Structures are given as structure tokens and as C-alpha cells.
């Protein structure tokens, strides 16, 4: 039961990373909180800046898509068969991406006038920490 709950939380996190990825990969301009952070309107930027910002935003989006797809693939596999190296890959890929996302969003929040979705990202981080603890507990129970 604990194992399946942990996997469900990782799947939820994977889906949110995919959603984040889709939003960022398909963006045609930066997000409102980017404009707040830079204190500039998108339409006032030169083409070089627009190209650079969109490339960075889309790169972040691709990261979300990749991590989300990896998570969902690992969750699907681990639902049927437990392999310790895949457990660690799921934990590592989730926590590394989520930690970086949390760091970047927090940095923008404290260093600029931008209002990025800090609460949403922080909830995601806490969810992954809880999922990790549950997964490790469930892993121990399955091998006891």
C-alpha cells in the first residue's frame, strides 16, 4: 500500500513536470513573472533578447518533459517489478530537477520584483520528499 501511494505521488509529480514542460516549450513569450522580474514588457525587447529568452525558456521546458517522461516510465515499471537501481533513478531524477526548479524560482522571488509560482513549486518539492520517504519505506517492506 505504501509502495503504491509513493508511486502515485511520483506519477503526479511526473505529470506536473510534463505540464510545466508543455507550457514552457510552447511559450511564445516569457511568463508574466519573468516580465515582473526584469521590469520590462515582452514587446519592448529586441529580437536578440526575445530569441535568447525563448531558447532558455524552451530548454527548461524540455527538461521538464524529459524528467516527467522518465518518472512516468519508471513508475510504470516499478509498479510491476521492484529494482533498486530504478528506485534510486526515480528518486534522483525527481529530486534533482525539483530542487533546481525550487532554487531558481526562490532566487527570482527573493532577488527581483517578480512573483513566480513559489508556493506551487514548494508544494511539489514537499510532495517529492514525502514520496521519497514513502518509497524507501515501501522498498524496505518489500524486501523484509
ROKE-431701 format. One record per residue (C-alpha): residue in three letters; x, y, z; residue number from 1. Coordinates in nm, 2 decimals. Each point is the difference from the previous one (the first is absolute). Layout:
BEGIN
REC  rest      px      py      pz   nr
REC   ALA       X       Y       Z  NUM
...
***
This chain:
BEGIN
REC  rest      px      py      pz   nr
REC   UNK    0.00    0.00    0.00    1
REC   UNK    0.28    0.25    0.09    2
REC   UNK    0.18   -0.10   -0.31    3
REC   UNK   -0.29    0.07   -0.23    4
REC   UNK   -0.07    0.34    0.18    5
REC   UNK    0.36    0.10   -0.05    6
REC   UNK   -0.02   -0.10   -0.37    7
REC   UNK   -0.32    0.20   -0.04    8
REC   UNK    0.16    0.31    0.15    9
REC   UNK    0.30   -0.04   -0.23   10
REC   UNK   -0.24   -0.04   -0.30   11
REC   UNK   -0.18    0.32    0.11   12
REC   UNK    0.33    0.18    0.01   13
REC   UNK    0.10   -0.14   -0.34   14
REC   UNK   -0.33    0.12   -0.14   15
REC   UNK    0.06    0.35    0.14   16
REC   UNK    0.35    0.01   -0.15   17
REC   UNK   -0.15   -0.10   -0.34   18
REC   UNK   -0.26    0.27    0.03   19
REC   UNK    0.27    0.25    0.09   20
REC   UNK    0.20   -0.12   -0.29   21
REC   UNK   -0.29    0.04   -0.25   22
REC   UNK   -0.07    0.35    0.13   23
REC   UNK    0.36    0.11   -0.04   24
REC   UNK    0.08   -0.18   -0.33   25
REC   UNK   -0.30    0.16   -0.16   26
REC   UNK    0.05    0.35    0.14   27
REC   UNK    0.01    0.28   -0.25   28
REC   UNK    0.12    0.25    0.26   29
REC   UNK    0.12    0.00    0.36   30
REC   UNK   -0.23   -0.05    0.29   31
REC   UNK   -0.16    0.30    0.18   32
REC   UNK    0.23   -0.06    0.30   33
REC   UNK    0.30    0.02   -0.23   34
REC   UNK   -0.12    0.34   -0.12   35
REC   UNK   -0.04    0.11    0.36   36
REC   UNK    0.35   -0.13    0.09   37
REC   UNK    0.16    0.19   -0.29   38
REC   UNK   -0.23    0.29    0.03   39
REC   UNK   -0.05    0.01   -0.37   40
REC   UNK   -0.28   -0.09   -0.24   41
REC   UNK    0.06   -0.27   -0.26   42
REC   UNK   -0.09    0.23   -0.29   43
REC   UNK    0.28    0.25    0.11   44
REC   UNK    0.27   -0.26   -0.03   45
REC   UNK    0.23   -0.02   -0.31   46
REC   UNK   -0.02   -0.31   -0.22   47
REC   UNK    0.33   -0.13    0.13   48
REC   UNK   -0.12    0.01    0.36   49
REC   UNK   -0.33   -0.17   -0.10   50
REC   UNK    0.18   -0.28   -0.18   51
REC   UNK    0.23   -0.05    0.30   52
REC   UNK   -0.28    0.00    0.26   53
REC   UNK   -0.21   -0.23   -0.20   54
REC   UNK    0.29   -0.24   -0.05   55
REC   UNK    0.06   -0.02    0.37   56
REC   UNK   -0.37   -0.03    0.09   57
REC   UNK   -0.04   -0.28   -0.25   58
REC   UNK    0.32   -0.17    0.13   59
REC   UNK   -0.15    0.00    0.35   60
REC   UNK   -0.33   -0.14   -0.15   61
REC   UNK    0.18   -0.28   -0.17   62
REC   UNK    0.17   -0.09    0.33   63
REC   UNK   -0.35   -0.02    0.16   64
REC   UNK   -0.12   -0.22   -0.29   65
REC   UNK    0.29   -0.24    0.03   66
REC   UNK   -0.01   -0.03    0.38   67
REC   UNK   -0.37   -0.04   -0.01   68
REC   UNK    0.01   -0.28   -0.26   69
REC   UNK    0.29   -0.17    0.18   70
REC   UNK   -0.20    0.01    0.32   71
REC   UNK   -0.32   -0.14   -0.16   72
REC   UNK    0.20   -0.28   -0.17   73
REC   UNK    0.18   -0.09    0.32   74
REC   UNK   -0.33    0.01    0.20   75
REC   UNK   -0.16   -0.23   -0.26   76
REC   UNK    0.28   -0.25    0.02   77
REC   UNK    0.04    0.01    0.38   78
REC   UNK   -0.38   -0.05    0.04   79
REC   UNK    0.05   -0.36   -0.13   80
REC   UNK    0.36   -0.08    0.10   81
REC   UNK    0.23    0.14    0.27   82
REC   UNK    0.36    0.07   -0.10   83
REC   UNK    0.22    0.20    0.24   84
REC   UNK    0.20    0.19   -0.27   85
REC   UNK   -0.33    0.12   -0.16   86
REC   UNK   -0.12    0.11    0.34   87
REC   UNK    0.31    0.22    0.04   88
REC   UNK   -0.03    0.13   -0.35   89
REC   UNK   -0.36    0.10    0.06   90
REC   UNK    0.09    0.17    0.33   91
REC   UNK    0.31    0.17   -0.15   92
REC   UNK   -0.16    0.13   -0.32   93
REC   UNK   -0.30    0.13    0.19   94
REC   UNK    0.19    0.17    0.28   95
REC   UNK    0.27    0.15   -0.21   96
REC   UNK   -0.23    0.17   -0.25   97
REC   UNK   -0.25    0.11    0.27   98
REC   UNK    0.28    0.13    0.22   99
REC   UNK    0.14    0.21   -0.29  100
REC   UNK   -0.34    0.12   -0.08  101
REC   UNK   -0.06    0.10    0.36  102
REC   UNK    0.34    0.18    0.01  103
REC   UNK   -0.06    0.19   -0.32  104
REC   UNK   -0.35    0.11    0.10  105
REC   UNK    0.11    0.10    0.35  106
REC   UNK    0.29    0.20   -0.14  107
REC   UNK   -0.23    0.19   -0.22  108
REC   UNK   -0.25    0.05    0.29  109
REC   UNK    0.26    0.15    0.24  110
REC   UNK    0.22    0.18   -0.25  111
REC   UNK   -0.25    0.18   -0.22  112
REC   UNK   -0.35    0.15   -0.01  113
REC   UNK   -0.13   -0.31   -0.18  114
REC   UNK   -0.26   -0.22    0.16  115
REC   UNK    0.08   -0.35   -0.13  116
REC   UNK   -0.22   -0.29    0.11  117
REC   UNK    0.21   -0.07    0.31  118
REC   UNK   -0.28   -0.16    0.20  119
REC   UNK   -0.09   -0.24   -0.28  120
REC   UNK    0.37   -0.10   -0.05  121
REC   UNK    0.05   -0.04    0.37  122
REC   UNK   -0.30   -0.22    0.03  123
REC   UNK    0.15   -0.21   -0.28  124
REC   UNK    0.33   -0.03    0.19  125
REC   UNK   -0.18   -0.10    0.32  126
REC   UNK   -0.20   -0.26   -0.20  127
REC   UNK    0.32   -0.15   -0.14  128
REC   UNK    0.16   -0.02    0.34  129
REC   UNK   -0.30   -0.17    0.15  130
REC   UNK   -0.01   -0.24   -0.31  131
REC   UNK    0.36   -0.08    0.05  132
REC   UNK   -0.04   -0.08    0.37  133
REC   UNK   -0.30   -0.22   -0.08  134
REC   UNK    0.18   -0.17   -0.29  135
REC   UNK    0.30   -0.08    0.22  136
REC   UNK   -0.23   -0.13    0.27  137
REC   UNK   -0.20   -0.21   -0.25  138
REC   UNK    0.32   -0.13   -0.15  139
REC   UNK    0.13   -0.11    0.34  140
REC   UNK   -0.34   -0.17    0.07  141
REC   UNK    0.01   -0.18   -0.34  142
REC   UNK    0.35   -0.14    0.08  143
REC   UNK   -0.06   -0.09    0.36  144
***
